[in-house]
Amino acid sequence: MRAGFFLLLASIVAAGIATLGYGTEGFRVITSEGARRLAVERAPKTVPNVSLIDQDGVSFSLDDYRGKVLLIEFIYTSG
């Protein structure tokens, strides 16, 4: 009886660990944000070449900054 209980307990613990490993991408992430970042790292999406207008009203293309770090904030307003 006691051996059966420990076998059942070990099975439940093993199933829990396996489920946790699956849900955390092999124990690599904890949060959904971590999972999103890992997905982007695995399969980055390319940004299309678009023309934008800067704060001074000057038009520029994303290709002008290819290979450089670029921070862009998109703000939508309506009047």
Beta strands, then each sheet from edge to edge (+ up, - down):
strand 1: 51-53
strand 2: 59-61
sheet 1: 1+ 2-
end
